[in-house]
């Protein structure tokens, strides 16, 4: 019998999830921004690039993707024929949602001849119109493949600005999107926190506003931030990204002192992605039990989007 009512779920959800995973031949992929309990149950935990690679190499009967919708789409594109299920279909992304394919198509048409490099935080429809996909781990490297050419960068304007500084280019054509988490860190609050902890190293994600990056000692992807924090276990870190990374860091260096960069509104948990946190253990159990909800991408669209994704993965080896 299908059991989705909270009263009918087993008391030990973690054990039940592990049992269902074995029974159904499922693999759980989870982003670093997921709750710690979900990270601990996952077969692979990583950033967007690591999860894309894992999805490409997966051997299973079903993929359970604990992240946001565009990540599950990428897994479905890379694994035609393998069901991809998610705990909550409403787990979207402000970057992907803020760049509708119809509007992006018109944007491209306004800049004929430009190459399109799209951040992986975009829908399958936007990926299908791209020449190359990038992640925050490899964005600078990917853009360098189009030196001397007009380049459209989408959908994150902060990442685009950082890429420009790293490559020495100021001529990118930029879609004006932003991440609702990384854009809400307070530069004033960070300056105050740095003054309180002068021995701490500030680690920031390139999706942050320039006023945050100007105060950072180290700027990198989620994986890069974790690696940097782990590499200096005795030095405190102030971290400007989603606080799901704290769990990954503390699993390796339990005594590491970590401070979260403050948000503009001290009354909210602005450092937590509301979309990522829609996924819960209860929903993970339900989606394994019911083998749904499923994320699908129309076949022709998937074929078009696969080209720039595979090119990225090949160039990133």
C-alpha positions as CSV (number, residue, x, y, z in Angstrom):
1,X,0.0,0.0,0.0
2,X,1.2,3.5,-0.8
3,X,1.7,5.4,2.4
4,X,2.2,9.1,2.3
5,X,0.3,10.2,5.4
6,X,2.6,11.5,8.1
7,X,0.9,9.2,10.6
8,X,1.7,6.1,8.5
9,X,5.4,6.9,8.0
10,X,7.8,4.7,10.0
11,X,9.4,6.1,13.1
12,X,12.9,5.6,11.8
13,X,12.8,7.5,8.5
14,X,16.5,7.2,7.9
15,X,16.5,3.4,8.1
16,X,13.3,3.2,6.0
17,X,14.9,5.4,3.3
18,X,18.0,3.2,3.2
19,X,15.8,0.2,2.9
20,X,13.6,1.7,0.1
21,X,16.8,2.8,-1.7
22,X,18.1,-0.8,-1.8
23,X,14.7,-2.2,-2.7
24,X,14.2,0.1,-5.7
25,X,17.8,0.2,-6.9
26,X,17.8,4.0,-6.4
27,X,20.7,6.4,-6.0
28,X,20.3,9.6,-4.0
29,X,22.1,12.7,-5.3
30,X,22.1,15.7,-2.9
31,X,23.4,19.2,-3.2
32,X,25.6,20.7,-0.4
33,X,22.7,23.1,0.4
34,X,20.4,20.3,1.5
35,X,19.7,19.7,5.2
36,X,22.4,17.7,7.0
37,X,20.1,14.6,7.4
38,X,19.6,14.4,3.7
39,X,23.3,14.9,2.9
40,X,24.1,12.0,5.3
41,X,21.7,9.7,3.4
42,X,22.9,10.6,-0.1
43,X,25.2,8.4,-2.2
44,X,26.8,11.5,-3.7
45,X,26.9,15.0,-2.2
46,X,28.3,17.8,-4.3
47,X,28.0,21.1,-6.1
48,X,26.3,21.4,-9.5
49,X,29.4,20.3,-11.4
50,X,30.0,17.2,-9.3
51,X,26.4,16.2,-9.4
52,X,26.3,16.6,-13.2
53,X,29.3,14.3,-13.4
54,X,27.7,11.8,-11.1
55,X,24.5,11.9,-13.1
56,X,26.5,11.2,-16.3
57,X,28.1,8.1,-14.8
58,X,25.2,6.8,-12.7
59,X,24.3,3.1,-12.7
60,X,20.9,2.6,-11.1
61,X,17.2,2.0,-11.8
62,X,16.1,5.3,-10.4
63,X,17.7,8.6,-9.5
64,X,16.4,10.6,-6.5
65,X,17.6,14.2,-6.8
66,X,17.7,16.2,-3.6
67,X,18.3,19.7,-4.9
68,X,16.3,22.0,-7.1
69,X,14.4,21.5,-10.3
70,X,17.1,22.5,-12.8
71,X,19.5,20.0,-11.3
72,X,17.0,17.2,-11.6
73,X,16.4,18.2,-15.3
74,X,20.1,18.0,-15.9
75,X,20.2,14.4,-14.5
76,X,17.2,13.5,-16.7
77,X,18.9,14.9,-19.8
78,X,22.0,13.0,-19.1
79,X,20.2,9.7,-18.3
80,X,17.4,9.1,-20.8
81,X,15.4,6.1,-19.8
82,X,16.2,6.3,-16.1
83,X,13.4,7.9,-13.9
84,X,14.5,11.0,-12.0
85,X,12.3,11.7,-9.0
86,X,12.4,14.6,-6.5
87,X,11.0,15.1,-3.0
88,X,9.3,18.3,-4.0
89,X,8.5,19.6,-7.5
90,X,8.2,23.1,-6.1
91,X,11.9,23.2,-5.3
92,X,12.8,25.7,-8.0
93,X,15.5,28.4,-8.3
94,X,15.3,32.2,-8.5
95,X,18.0,32.2,-11.2
96,X,16.2,29.6,-13.4
97,X,12.8,31.1,-12.8
98,X,14.1,34.6,-13.5
99,X,15.2,33.7,-17.0
100,X,12.2,32.4,-18.9
101,X,13.1,30.6,-22.2
102,X,10.8,32.8,-24.3
103,X,12.3,36.0,-23.0
104,X,15.8,34.6,-23.3
105,X,15.2,33.7,-26.9
106,X,14.4,37.3,-27.7
107,X,17.4,38.5,-25.7
108,X,19.7,36.3,-27.9
109,X,18.0,37.6,-31.0
110,X,18.9,41.1,-30.0
111,X,22.6,40.1,-30.1
112,X,23.1,38.2,-33.3
113,X,26.4,36.3,-33.6
114,X,27.0,36.2,-29.8
115,X,28.0,32.9,-28.2
116,X,25.8,31.9,-25.3
117,X,27.5,30.6,-22.1
118,X,24.8,29.7,-19.6
119,X,25.3,29.0,-15.9
120,X,24.0,25.6,-15.0
121,X,21.4,27.3,-12.8
122,X,19.0,27.6,-15.7
123,X,16.0,25.6,-17.1
124,X,16.4,23.0,-19.8
125,X,14.8,25.4,-22.3
126,X,17.5,28.0,-21.7
127,X,20.3,25.4,-21.8
128,X,19.0,24.2,-25.2
129,X,19.7,27.7,-26.6
130,X,23.3,27.7,-25.3
131,X,26.6,27.0,-26.9
132,X,28.2,26.0,-23.6
133,X,27.1,25.4,-20.0
134,X,29.3,26.4,-17.0
135,X,29.2,26.1,-13.2
136,X,30.8,28.4,-10.7
137,X,33.7,25.8,-10.5
138,X,34.6,26.1,-14.2
139,X,33.0,29.4,-15.4
140,X,36.2,31.2,-16.1
141,X,37.7,28.2,-17.9
142,X,34.6,27.8,-20.0
143,X,34.4,31.4,-21.1
144,X,38.0,31.4,-22.2
145,X,37.0,29.1,-25.0
146,X,35.3,32.1,-26.7
147,X,38.1,34.6,-26.5
148,X,37.7,37.3,-29.2
149,X,34.0,36.6,-29.6
150,X,30.9,38.3,-28.4
151,X,29.6,36.3,-25.4
152,X,26.2,36.3,-23.6
153,X,26.4,35.3,-20.0
154,X,23.2,34.2,-18.2
155,X,21.4,34.1,-15.9
156,X,23.5,35.5,-13.0
157,X,24.8,39.0,-13.2
158,X,27.0,38.8,-10.2
159,X,28.7,35.6,-11.5
160,X,29.1,37.4,-14.9
161,X,30.8,40.4,-13.3
162,X,33.2,38.1,-11.4
163,X,34.0,36.2,-14.6
164,X,34.7,39.5,-16.3
165,X,37.2,40.5,-13.6
166,X,38.9,37.1,-13.7
167,X,39.2,37.1,-17.5
168,X,40.0,40.8,-17.9
169,X,36.9,41.3,-20.1
170,X,34.3,44.1,-19.8
171,X,32.4,43.4,-22.9
172,X,30.1,40.5,-21.9
173,X,26.4,40.8,-22.7
174,X,24.7,40.0,-19.4
175,X,21.3,38.7,-18.5
176,X,20.3,40.6,-15.3
177,X,19.4,37.7,-12.9
178,X,20.5,37.0,-9.3
179,X,20.4,34.4,-6.6
180,X,18.0,35.4,-3.8
181,X,20.3,33.9,-1.2
182,X,23.7,35.3,-2.3
183,X,22.3,38.7,-3.1
184,X,21.0,39.2,0.5
185,X,24.3,39.2,2.4
186,X,25.0,42.5,4.1
187,X,28.3,44.2,3.2
188,X,28.0,46.4,6.3
189,X,27.2,43.4,8.5
190,X,30.2,41.5,7.0
191,X,32.5,44.4,7.7
192,X,31.4,44.4,11.4
193,X,31.8,40.7,11.7
194,X,35.3,40.9,10.2
195,X,36.2,43.6,12.7
196,X,35.0,41.3,15.5
197,X,37.1,38.4,14.2
198,X,40.2,39.8,12.5
199,X,41.9,36.4,12.4
200,X,39.0,34.9,10.3
201,X,39.3,34.3,6.6
202,X,36.3,35.4,4.5
203,X,35.2,32.8,1.9
204,X,32.6,33.9,-0.6
205,X,30.7,32.5,-3.5
206,X,30.9,34.5,-6.8
207,X,27.1,34.8,-6.9
208,X,27.5,37.4,-4.1
209,X,27.3,41.1,-4.7
210,X,30.5,42.9,-5.5
211,X,30.5,44.7,-2.0
212,X,30.7,41.2,-0.5
213,X,33.4,40.0,-2.9
214,X,35.5,43.1,-2.2
215,X,35.8,42.0,1.4
216,X,36.5,38.3,0.6
217,X,39.9,36.7,1.1
218,X,38.9,33.8,-1.2
219,X,36.2,33.5,-3.8
220,X,35.2,30.1,-5.1
221,X,32.4,27.6,-5.9
222,X,30.7,25.7,-3.1
223,X,33.2,22.9,-3.4
224,X,36.1,25.4,-3.4
225,X,34.8,27.1,-0.3
226,X,34.5,23.8,1.5
227,X,38.0,22.7,0.5
228,X,39.5,26.0,1.6
229,X,37.8,25.8,5.0
230,X,39.0,22.2,5.5
231,X,42.5,23.1,4.5
232,X,42.9,25.5,7.4
233,X,41.3,23.7,10.4
234,X,42.7,26.1,13.0
235,X,41.7,29.4,11.3
236,X,38.2,30.6,11.7
237,X,36.2,31.1,8.5
238,X,33.4,33.6,7.7
239,X,31.4,32.1,4.9
240,X,29.2,33.9,2.4
241,X,27.1,31.2,0.9
242,X,24.2,28.9,1.8
243,X,24.8,27.5,5.3
244,X,24.3,23.9,4.2
245,X,28.0,23.8,3.6
246,X,28.7,24.0,7.3
247,X,27.7,20.3,7.6
248,X,30.1,19.2,4.9
249,X,33.0,21.2,6.5
250,X,32.4,20.0,10.0
251,X,32.2,16.4,8.9
252,X,35.9,16.8,7.9
253,X,37.1,19.3,10.6
254,X,34.6,19.0,13.5
255,X,36.4,21.7,15.6
256,X,36.6,24.3,12.9
257,X,35.2,27.7,13.9
258,X,32.7,28.9,11.4
259,X,30.7,32.2,11.1
260,X,27.9,32.8,8.7
261,X,28.1,36.1,6.8
262,X,25.1,38.1,8.0
263,X,22.1,38.9,5.9
264,X,20.5,42.3,5.4
265,X,17.5,41.3,7.5
266,X,18.6,39.8,10.8
267,X,15.1,38.5,11.5
268,X,15.2,36.0,8.7
269,X,17.3,32.9,7.8
270,X,18.4,34.7,4.6
271,X,21.4,32.5,4.3
272,X,19.2,29.4,3.7
273,X,17.8,28.8,0.2
274,X,14.0,28.4,0.7
275,X,13.8,26.2,-2.4
276,X,16.5,23.8,-1.3
277,X,14.9,23.6,2.1
278,X,11.6,22.4,0.7
279,X,13.1,19.0,0.5
280,X,12.7,17.1,3.8
281,X,13.3,13.5,5.1
282,X,9.5,13.0,5.0
283,X,9.3,14.0,1.4
284,X,12.4,12.0,0.5
285,X,10.7,8.9,2.0
286,X,7.5,9.6,0.1
287,X,9.1,10.1,-3.2
288,X,11.1,6.8,-2.9
289,X,8.0,4.9,-1.8
290,X,5.8,6.4,-4.5
291,X,8.5,6.7,-7.2
292,X,7.5,10.3,-7.8
293,X,7.0,13.1,-8.5
294,X,9.1,12.6,-11.6
295,X,11.0,15.3,-13.5
296,X,10.9,14.8,-17.3
297,X,12.3,16.8,-20.2
298,X,10.7,16.5,-23.7
299,X,12.9,14.4,-25.9
300,X,13.8,17.0,-28.5
301,X,14.5,19.6,-25.9
302,X,16.6,17.2,-24.0
303,X,18.7,16.4,-27.1
304,X,19.3,20.1,-27.7
305,X,20.2,20.8,-24.1
306,X,22.5,17.7,-23.9
307,X,25.0,19.2,-26.5
308,X,26.2,22.2,-24.4
309,X,26.1,20.1,-21.1
310,X,28.2,17.3,-22.6
311,X,30.6,19.9,-24.1
312,X,31.1,21.4,-20.6
313,X,31.7,18.0,-19.1
314,X,34.2,17.1,-21.8
315,X,36.1,20.4,-21.4
316,X,36.1,20.1,-17.6
317,X,38.0,16.7,-17.6
